[in-house]
Amino acid sequence: MRYLYVATTRDGQEERGIVEARDAQGAAEQVRHMGLMLISLKRDNSSLLANVLGFGWITNLVKVTFTKHLALMIQAGLPIDEAIRILRDQATGRFRKVLTEILTSVESGRPLSEALARHPGVFTELFIATVRAGELSGTLEGSFRDLAVQLTKSYDLNRKVRGAMVYPIIVISAAFGVGIGMSIFVLPKVLTLFASITVQLPLSTRVLMGLSAFLVKNWAPFFIALAALIFGLWNLFQLRAVKPVTHAILLWLPILGNMSRNFNLATFARTMATLLRSGISIGEAFQICSETIRNVRYKKALLKVRETIETGAPASTVLEEFPHLFPPTTTRMIAVGEHTGKLEETFGYLSEFYEDEVDSMTKNLSTILEPVLLLLIGLAVGFVAIAVIMPVYNMINSIGQL
């Protein structure tokens, strides 16, 4: 959510601006982190309708393109403010407004990382920390180049995983739709023949007749209840208290568990490689990585590594306590990287390895799931066929015995 704030600088000058945060407390903390004294804070409802309708959404592809173009412009020797101004003129919608506010902050003399930090809903902690490290070390060009690679890899991984799930979702949805359509429009005409039969019908036929009669009479409430159920489950899985359970179950699933594990390991390794290459300390890198990664189980493990590193223990020793999250080969490679002082390169190798694993699994997922889907659809078709054919067969036998 966006909040409008009024604050004063250390010189006593009044300053107005916009920050994005989950709640008012988070917005107030952001204002204080900028070195300002907060006077007033209120929620910005002007863009609420646009956000509800989706006009305020900034896609990952937009951020990837922005980062690549900014890296190229800095490499070409353009000043930061001029590069942002060019990209601002090319942007549209909410992102144009965000870049306008960033440009205003940069032109007033604030560091780029501080201007980016005012928009946490757009730029992640990884993005802001990498830019800050580049500013301090004078290697901002390299930081944006690393960020462009990081965001591109992350975007490609997400796109491949989503693409792999399209086929099973389409097949299951189509089968479900055909089944409901037959139950409402086709089966009632066939099953009316059996309603007049005085003999005992098979259980499968009675179940099918009951289901068909229910859907014909209550099809509207059924679809409303189905939509409400899907919406409710989706929101339930987003609750912070439920995520540890659902994420743990996801990691233990036969096929999707390996994909989820490889996806999180690829994200972890790529993020660590980018942060260490930018000159960020390993403790801070684990902290930022824990905020970037999605799975709650991995978040807790990385936070424990962050806390243990402060006592002087190597990261690989702590990661060995989570063999179901970090395979032994991975922890051994990290240990070798720590001993040789080439931890950055080690994480780079690991990220490439797990990205290839995710790529291979997404390509083969449809082949792996196809027999399972065919089996499920076959069972459903077989059930309907038996429910329809068995009474006809019994009727023919009864007629033959007369």
C-alpha positions in Angstrom: 0.0 0.0 0.0 1.1 3.6 -0.7 1.3 6.2 2.1 1.7 10.0 1.8 4.0 11.5 4.4 4.9 14.9 5.6 8.2 15.1 7.4 11.1 17.5 8.3 14.8 17.2 7.5 17.6 17.7 10.0 17.8 21.3 8.7 14.1 21.8 9.6 12.9 21.9 6.0 9.5 20.3 5.3 9.5 17.4 2.8 6.6 15.5 1.3 6.7 12.1 -0.5 5.2 8.7 -1.0 6.4 5.4 0.4 5.1 1.8 -0.2 4.7 -0.6 2.8 2.4 -3.3 4.1 1.0 -1.1 6.9 1.3 2.3 8.4 3.9 1.2 10.9 6.2 -0.1 8.1 5.7 3.2 6.3 6.7 5.2 9.3 9.8 3.1 9.8 10.8 3.8 6.2 10.5 7.5 6.7 12.6 7.4 9.8 15.3 5.3 8.0 15.6 8.2 5.5 16.7 10.4 8.3 13.4 12.4 8.5 11.2 13.3 11.4 7.7 12.3 10.6 4.9 14.8 11.0 1.9 13.1 9.4 1.1 9.9 7.5 -2.0 8.9 5.6 -2.9 6.2 3.1 -3.0 7.1 -0.5 -6.3 5.9 -1.9 -6.0 7.7 -5.3 -4.5 4.6 -7.0 -6.7 2.1 -5.1 -9.1 1.5 -8.1 -6.1 1.1 -10.5 -4.5 -1.5 -8.2 -7.8 -3.4 -7.9 -8.2 -3.5 -11.7 -4.6 -4.4 -12.2 -3.5 -1.1 -13.8 -0.9 -0.6 -11.1 0.8 -3.9 -11.5 4.5 -3.8 -12.4 5.6 -7.0 -14.0 9.0 -8.7 -13.5 9.6 -8.3 -17.3 9.3 -4.5 -16.9 11.9 -4.5 -14.1 14.2 -6.8 -16.0 14.1 -4.5 -19.1 14.6 -1.4 -16.9 17.7 -3.0 -15.2 19.2 -4.1 -18.5 18.7 -0.7 -20.2 20.1 1.2 -17.1 23.2 -1.1 -17.1 23.8 -0.3 -20.8 23.4 3.4 -20.3 25.7 3.6 -17.3 28.3 1.5 -19.3 28.0 4.0 -22.1 28.9 6.8 -19.7 25.5 8.5 -19.2 24.9 10.1 -15.7 22.5 8.3 -13.5 19.9 11.1 -13.6 19.9 11.3 -17.4 19.7 7.6 -17.8 16.7 7.4 -15.4 15.1 10.4 -17.2 15.3 8.6 -20.6 13.8 5.4 -19.1 11.1 7.4 -17.3 10.1 8.9 -20.6 9.7 5.5 -22.2 7.8 4.0 -19.2 4.0 3.9 -18.8 1.5 3.6 -16.0 2.6 3.2 -12.4 6.2 2.5 -13.3 6.5 5.9 -14.9 5.3 7.5 -11.7 7.8 5.4 -9.7 10.7 6.5 -12.0 9.6 10.1 -11.7 9.8 10.0 -7.9 13.2 8.2 -8.1 14.5 10.9 -10.6 13.3 13.7 -8.3 15.2 12.1 -5.3 18.4 11.6 -7.4 18.3 15.2 -8.7 17.9 16.5 -5.2 21.2 14.8 -4.3 20.1 11.6 -2.7 21.9 8.3 -3.5 20.1 6.1 -6.0 19.9 3.2 -3.5 18.0 5.5 -1.1 15.6 6.6 -3.8 15.0 2.9 -4.7 14.4 2.1 -1.0 11.4 4.3 -1.0 9.6 1.8 -3.3 10.1 -1.6 -1.5 7.0 -3.0 -3.3 8.8 -2.5 -6.6 12.5 -3.1 -5.9 13.5 -5.9 -3.6 16.0 -5.8 -0.8 18.4 -7.7 -3.0 18.1 -5.0 -5.7 18.6 -2.1 -3.2 21.5 -3.7 -1.4 23.4 -4.5 -4.6 23.0 -0.9 -5.8 24.1 0.4 -2.4 27.2 -1.8 -2.6 28.0 -0.6 -6.1 27.7 3.0 -5.0 30.1 2.4 -2.0 32.7 0.5 -4.1 32.4 2.7 -7.2 31.3 -0.3 -9.3 27.7 0.7 -10.0 28.0 -0.4 -13.6 29.0 -3.9 -12.6 26.2 -4.0 -9.9 23.5 -3.3 -12.5 25.1 -5.8 -14.9 24.9 -8.5 -12.2 21.4 -7.4 -11.3 20.3 -7.7 -14.9 21.7 -11.3 -15.0 20.1 -12.1 -11.7 16.7 -10.8 -12.6 16.8 -12.4 -16.1 17.7 -15.8 -14.6 14.9 -15.5 -12.0 12.4 -14.4 -14.6 13.3 -17.3 -16.9 13.0 -19.8 -14.0 9.6 -18.6 -13.0 8.4 -18.6 -16.6 9.6 -22.2 -17.1 7.9 -23.4 -13.9 4.7 -21.7 -14.8 4.9 -23.0 -18.3 5.4 -26.5 -17.1 2.2 -26.4 -15.0 0.1 -25.1 -17.9 -0.4 -28.5 -19.5 -1.6 -30.5 -16.5 -3.9 -27.6 -15.5 -5.4 -27.4 -18.9 -6.0 -31.1 -19.1 -7.5 -31.4 -15.6 -9.7 -28.3 -16.2 -10.9 -29.6 -19.6 -11.7 -33.0 -18.1 -13.5 -31.4 -15.2 -15.5 -29.1 -17.6 -16.5 -32.0 -19.9 -17.6 -34.1 -16.9 -19.8 -31.3 -15.5 -21.2 -30.6 -18.9 -22.1 -34.3 -19.4 -23.6 -34.4 -16.0 -25.9 -31.4 -16.7 -26.8 -31.8 -20.4 -26.2 -35.4 -21.5 -26.5 -37.9 -18.7 -30.0 -36.7 -17.5 -31.5 -37.8 -20.9 -29.8 -41.2 -20.7 -30.5 -41.8 -17.0 -34.2 -41.1 -17.2 -34.5 -44.5 -18.8 -33.3 -46.2 -15.6 -35.6 -44.2 -13.3 -38.6 -46.4 -14.4 -36.8 -49.7 -13.7 -38.1 -51.4 -10.6 -35.0 -53.7 -10.1 -32.1 -52.6 -7.9 -29.7 -50.4 -9.8 -25.9 -50.8 -9.3 -24.3 -48.5 -6.8 -22.3 -46.7 -9.5 -25.5 -45.9 -11.4 -27.3 -44.6 -8.3 -24.4 -42.4 -7.5 -24.2 -41.0 -11.0 -28.0 -40.4 -11.1 -27.8 -38.5 -7.8 -24.9 -36.4 -8.9 -26.5 -35.6 -12.2 -29.9 -34.6 -10.5 -28.0 -32.4 -8.0 -26.1 -30.5 -10.7 -29.2 -30.0 -12.8 -31.2 -28.5 -9.9 -28.3 -26.6 -8.3 -25.8 -25.8 -11.0 -25.7 -22.1 -10.1 -25.1 -22.5 -6.4 -22.5 -25.3 -7.2 -20.4 -23.0 -9.4 -20.7 -20.1 -6.9 -19.6 -22.5 -4.1 -16.8 -23.9 -6.2 -15.5 -20.4 -7.0 -15.7 -19.4 -3.3 -13.9 -22.6 -2.3 -11.0 -21.9 -4.7 -10.8 -18.3 -3.6 -10.9 -19.3 0.1 -8.2 -21.9 -0.3 -6.0 -19.5 -2.2 -6.2 -16.9 0.5 -5.8 -19.6 3.2 -2.5 -20.7 1.7 -1.3 -17.1 1.7 -1.7 -16.8 5.5 1.6 -16.6 7.4 0.5 -19.3 9.9 -0.4 -21.7 7.1 2.7 -21.3 4.8 5.1 -23.4 6.9 2.7 -26.4 6.6 2.0 -26.0 2.9 5.6 -25.3 2.0 6.7 -28.4 3.9 4.1 -30.5 2.1 5.2 -29.1 -1.2 8.8 -30.2 -0.6 7.8 -33.7 0.2 5.5 -34.3 -2.9 6.9 -37.0 -5.2 7.4 -34.9 -8.4 6.7 -31.3 -7.5 8.9 -31.6 -4.4 12.1 -32.1 -6.4 11.2 -29.2 -8.7 10.4 -26.9 -5.8 13.7 -27.9 -4.0 15.8 -27.3 -7.2 14.0 -24.0 -7.8 14.7 -22.7 -4.3 18.3 -23.9 -4.4 18.8 -22.2 -7.8 17.4 -18.9 -6.4 19.5 -19.2 -3.3 22.7 -19.8 -5.1 22.2 -17.2 -7.8 21.3 -14.6 -5.1 24.3 -15.4 -3.0 26.6 -15.2 -6.0 25.2 -11.8 -7.0 25.5 -10.4 -3.5 29.0 -11.7 -2.8 30.2 -10.4 -6.2 28.9 -7.0 -5.2 31.1 -7.0 -2.2 28.4 -7.6 0.5 29.5 -9.5 3.5 28.4 -13.2 3.7 26.3 -12.5 6.9 24.4 -9.7 5.2 24.1 -11.8 2.1 22.4 -14.6 3.9 20.1 -12.1 5.6 19.1 -10.6 2.2 18.8 -14.0 0.6 16.4 -15.1 3.4 14.1 -12.2 2.5 14.3 -13.0 -1.2 13.6 -16.7 -1.2 9.9 -17.7 -1.1 9.8 -21.0 0.8 9.4 -20.5 4.5 11.5 -23.6 5.4 14.4 -22.2 3.4 13.9 -18.8 5.0 14.3 -20.2 8.5 17.3 -22.2 7.6 19.1 -19.2 6.0 18.2 -17.0 9.0 19.8 -19.6 11.3 22.9 -19.5 9.1 22.9 -15.7 9.5 22.8 -15.9 13.2 25.4 -18.7 13.5 27.9 -16.9 11.2 28.1 -14.1 13.7 29.7 -16.5 16.2 32.4 -17.5 13.7 31.0 -20.8 12.5 31.2 -21.6 8.8 28.0 -21.5 6.8 28.4 -25.0 5.5 28.3 -26.5 9.0 24.9 -25.0 9.6 23.6 -26.0 6.2 24.5 -29.6 7.0 21.8 -29.5 9.7 19.1 -29.3 6.9 19.9 -32.2 4.6 16.3 -32.3 3.3 16.8 -28.7 2.1 20.5 -28.6 1.1 21.8 -31.9 -0.4 25.2 -33.1 1.0 26.9 -32.3 -2.4 25.8 -28.7 -2.1 27.1 -28.2 1.4 30.4 -29.9 0.6 30.9 -27.6 -2.4 30.1 -24.6 -0.2 32.6 -25.9 2.4 35.3 -26.1 -0.3 34.5 -22.6 -1.4 34.9 -21.4 2.1 38.3 -23.1 2.5 39.6 -21.9 -0.9 38.2 -18.3 -0.6 36.2 -18.8 -3.8 32.7 -18.9 -2.3 31.4 -16.5 -5.0 32.5 -18.8 -7.8 31.1 -21.8 -5.9 27.6 -20.3 -5.7 27.9 -19.4 -9.4 28.5 -23.0 -10.3 25.7 -24.2 -8.0 23.2 -21.8 -9.5 24.0 -22.9 -13.1 23.7 -26.6 -12.0 20.3 -26.2 -10.3 19.0 -23.9 -13.1 19.8 -26.7 -15.5 18.0 -29.2 -13.3 14.9 -27.0 -13.2 15.1 -26.6 -16.9 15.3 -30.3 -17.5 12.5 -31.1 -15.1 10.1 -28.5 -16.6 10.8 -29.9 -20.1 10.0 -33.5 -18.9 7.2 -32.6 -16.5 4.4 -33.1 -19.1 5.9 -36.5 -20.1 6.1 -37.5 -16.4 2.5 -36.4 -15.6 0.9 -37.6 -18.8 0.5 -41.2 -17.7 -0.9 -40.1 -14.3 -3.4 -37.8 -16.0 -4.5 -40.4 -18.5 -5.0 -42.9 -15.6 -7.2 -40.5 -13.7 -9.2 -39.6 -16.8 -9.5 -43.2 -17.7 -10.9 -44.1 -14.3 -13.5 -41.3 -14.5 -14.5 -42.5 -18.0 -14.6 -46.1 -16.8 -16.8 -45.2 -13.9 -19.3 -43.4 -16.2 -19.3 -46.2 -18.7 -19.9 -48.9 -16.1 -22.7 -46.9 -14.5 -24.5 -46.6 -17.8 -23.7 -50.0 -19.3 -24.4 -52.2 -16.2 -28.1 -51.4 -16.0 -28.5 -52.0 -19.8 -26.7 -55.3 -19.5 -29.0 -56.3 -16.6 -32.1 -55.3 -18.6 -31.0 -57.5 -21.5 -30.4 -60.4 -19.3 -33.8 -60.0 -17.6 -35.5 -59.9 -21.1 -33.6 -63.0 -22.2 -34.8 -65.0 -19.2 -38.4 -64.3 -20.0 
